[in-house]
Structure formats: structure tokens, C-alpha cells
């Protein structure tokens, strides 16, 4: 794991009442400063987690500089998921909802188990006519990248074989980046979509393919979003995903093309700031 403190070329932009650094296309990573709080980044496998300091001393408040995943925020998505394990001529879907609640106590709990846990803790809650399930995990949001660990309960565990929601800054059309993860265990290996023994490596390639305006009920008007396509390869098969990302709301629409041929869609319906 490498700790980057190198300076690069950047400019500042205003989001709400915060001034943040908007990165230009350059090679290198900056060391931004917000008041007395500074941020460095630990980057591994092309994904950057932040390390925070207050007057030179490490701190554990990873929500301080978040714009999307602020402390206590709740993001609600509608989910339409094609049921796995059915014959191909039976195309049935389940409609439900997923909420993501930002809870720093989850970060503290994770750090007790994994000392170098540099993520914002969140709780997922999924409900549909198939039942209700919850999961605790993490997200990463900083001036380098935004990354979300997908919900991993029940049938939605299959989306963990796809590319995760992940954007790297700067977002420039034509930019490409990659990331990979080993996946294993009975939660993910399932007869309904795909089985394997041990762990399997999923290699994700992303490309920013467009910038377009999309209507969203969150703002009541069309907003600019970047469109990112992702392809996943590995020994157990291929899958893909497409993400629509807004700098103000985050991932407003996600479409997974799962390894078994089913499709799972997430659409951001509501955001509550507390």
C-alpha cells in the first residue's frame, strides 16, 4: 500500500457551502487542505482511501469532507431485479427499495476489527415482497474517487460479481480506469446465478463514455451526469454495468447486467440530509 502526498495541478470549485478541489487531467495526487484538517490518500489497486489529519494528528472522521454521504444522510433507491434461477422463458422481476444510511458508528465498529479501515460506515436496508434484509458496510468519498460497496443480502448478492459503483476524478470523457477484487463464500456463490470453489478474481474495466442531461425527481429538472460503462471479466464469466453519476447526488441510476443474464436496476428516488 502506497501513501501519496505528491502535489498536482488542480482548481477549486464550489459545491453548496464547501470549496473543494476539482482535479484536472494530470498525473499525480494532491494533498488538499480544508481549514486545519488535511487529507492524504492510501491508494491500492487503483482505489484511494483517505487518511485524515488535524494539526498533524490522525483523525477518524471520514465524513467531514463528504458531500454525498454526509453524516446521518439517507439515500433511497427503487430497485427492479429480475429473479435469478428461473427458466429463461420466465422473465419475472421483483420491485423493492434500498436505503443507504450513513452511520459513523459502523466505521468505529469496523476499525475495531480492521485497524486500517478508512471508509465511511453505512447501513443498507432492502425491502420487497420477498422480505426485508440489512447489511453494514462502507463507502469511500473524497476528492480522488467515490466508491460504494454494493448491497450483499439475499438475491442481490449477485451484483457483487459486477463492477462496483466507482468513479475516479477527474471525470473526463474517454478516461479509463480499472479495479479488481477476489470474491468467494456461500453468500456470493449460488446455484441461482453461478457457483465456484474458493475465491475468484473479478477484473473491472471502466470508461467514461458520455456527459448528458437526465431528468431526475430529486431536482425536478434535467441535470448533467457522466455516464460510465464497466466490463467485468474473470474465470467464471463476464458481466457488465452502467452508471449515471451526478456530482451533486452521486449515482442516480445504476444498471447491472448480471453474470446469469438477469438485469438489476437502481434508481435514486430521494436524499435526506440530517
NUDREN-634780 format. One record per residue (C-alpha): residue in one letter; x, y, z. Coordinates in steps of 0.001 Angstrom, whole numbers, plus 500000, padded with zeros to 6 digits. Example, Ala and Ser with C-alpha at 12.3 -4.5 7.8 and 13.67 -1.06 7.14 Angstrom:
2
A512300495500507800
S513670498940507140
//
This chain:
274
X500000500000500000
X501403503399498995
X500745506689500773
X500653509543498252
X501464513096499352
X502523514473495966
X501215517771494669
X499466518053491320
X497601520644489275
X494060521368490369
X491473524089490596
X488782524857493155
X485018524696492680
X482063525458494926
X479543522772495938
X476938524123498343
X478859525909501073
X482064523931500512
X485024524732498343
X486572521506497052
X489304520729494608
X488190519720491120
X491037517795489528
X492177518489486022
X493620515708483880
X497094515267485292
X499485512656486648
X499830512770490411
X497749513152493533
X497299516353495525
X497329516809499269
X494284519096499775
X493710521111502936
X490330522101504443
X490900524576507276
X493041522831509900
X492158519385508514
X494321517847505807
X493942514691503768
X496411512239502302
X495490509129500362
X496378505465500554
X495967504013497082
X495938500331496268
X494578498568493174
X493644501974491709
X491278502804494606
X492165505631497013
X491093505719500652
X491741508895502591
X493819509352505715
X492790512440507716
X494898514654509945
X494001517524512311
X497001519727513078
X499219516856512018
X497487514223514166
X495468511373512575
X491685511592512989
X488926509128512159
X486146511406510882
X485897510287507262
X482528512017506810
X483881515529507378
X484598516281503713
X481778514172502245
X479216515876500029
X477027512900499120
X477480510568502085
X477222513107504883
X476795512024508480
X473181510867509018
X472220511135505350
X469735508657503899
X469658507765500197
X466651505809498951
X466719503812495705
X463979501911493942
X465212498519492746
X463894496353489920
X465580492963489918
X464996490085487525
X464712486898489555
X467642484506489160
X467294480749488882
X464191480716486684
X463949479199483197
X464943481710480528
X461381481925479233
X460158483069482667
X461180486697482937
X459924487759486351
X461067490788488316
X460848491947491911
X460434495649492710
X461685496876496047
X463661499634497711
X467132500030499157
X468077502726501642
X471664503680502457
X472069505365505857
X475393506951506784
X476339505858510305
X479839506649511663
X479363504087514432
X479691501396511771
X483108502838510853
X484166502643514508
X482943499048514743
X484836498074511597
X488033499721512858
X487885497540515960
X488118494531513644
X490297496055510892
X492570498797512187
X493278500380508793
X489611500839507873
X489484504180506047
X485862504208504915
X482578505871505802
X480284503382507518
X476810502850506037
X473863500554506634
X471856499082503761
X468224498106504172
X466442496226501386
X462707495577501346
X460438493877498799
X457631491348498783
X460345488726499310
X461173490174502718
X463468492645504478
X467226492352504973
X470021494642506170
X473796494827505884
X476562497023507289
X479426498034505023
X481364501075503792
X481685503715501101
X484589505918500063
X484080509553499096
X486886512047498651
X488406514330496037
X490117511367494379
X487208508951493953
X483755507764495035
X483213504040495622
X480302502064497081
X480273498504498330
X477002497119496884
X474264495554498973
X475095491880499531
X471982490327501009
X469763487630499509
X469382487548495745
X471109490934495405
X474389489297496435
X474835488520492729
X475534492172491886
X478818491867493808
X480164489913490820
X479764493062488700
X481800496249488694
X481122498247491859
X479818501828491629
X483153503642491282
X484210506961489762
X487700508421489608
X488339512142489303
X488754513924487037
X485738512681485129
X486759513224481532
X485045511582478586
X487322508868477290
X489076508322480630
X489603504669481561
X490432503072484891
X490284499626486442
X489930497757489703
X489725494141490793
X488547492095493744
X488567488442494831
X485065487186495644
X484176483985497480
X481944482350500036
X478437480861500097
X476800484304500055
X478119485000496549
X478491481522495036
X474914480429494441
X473201477907492183
X470718480575491095
X473382482504489179
X476906480959489367
X478914478605491583
X482656478150492085
X485064476829494693
X487167479111496891
X487632482659495611
X487523484032492096
X489077487258490787
X486743489767489151
X488576492304486980
X486651495508486285
X487428497976483467
X485629501339483466
X485304504015480782
X483654507438480941
X481664507387477697
X479359510432477773
X478092513505479550
X474364514066479201
X471352515714480786
X468915513458482595
X465672514385484346
X465500513420487996
X462741514000490568
X465479514926493030
X465828518338491390
X462627518497489316
X464661519221486205
X467286517767483934
X470774517669485430
X474163516918483949
X475535513449484611
X478516511448483469
X477863508014482009
X480342505280482894
X480356501844481297
X482094498941483029
X483033495473481848
X483925492643484228
X485952489588483249
X487060486525485144
X487325482769485021
X483653482268485960
X482322484512483200
X481594488060482116
X479189490718483322
X478800494465482874
X477310497580484398
X476419501155483525
X476406504101485910
X474924507595485680
X476804509861488103
X475923513386489288
X478459515416491254
X475619516655493487
X473615513451494075
X476101510711493276
X474893507612491417
X471368508485490305
X470906505389488129
X472725502044488051
X472087499173485658
X473729495808486231
X473879493136483524
X474464490163485796
X476539487074485120
X473415484900484678
X471820487227482100
X469423488937484506
X469270492725484891
X469146494700488144
X468372498436488142
X468763501019490914
X467194504475490574
X467794507186493189
X464440508396494462
X465151510531497494
X468006512005499531
X467577513181503127
X470256515255504852
X470211515264508650
//
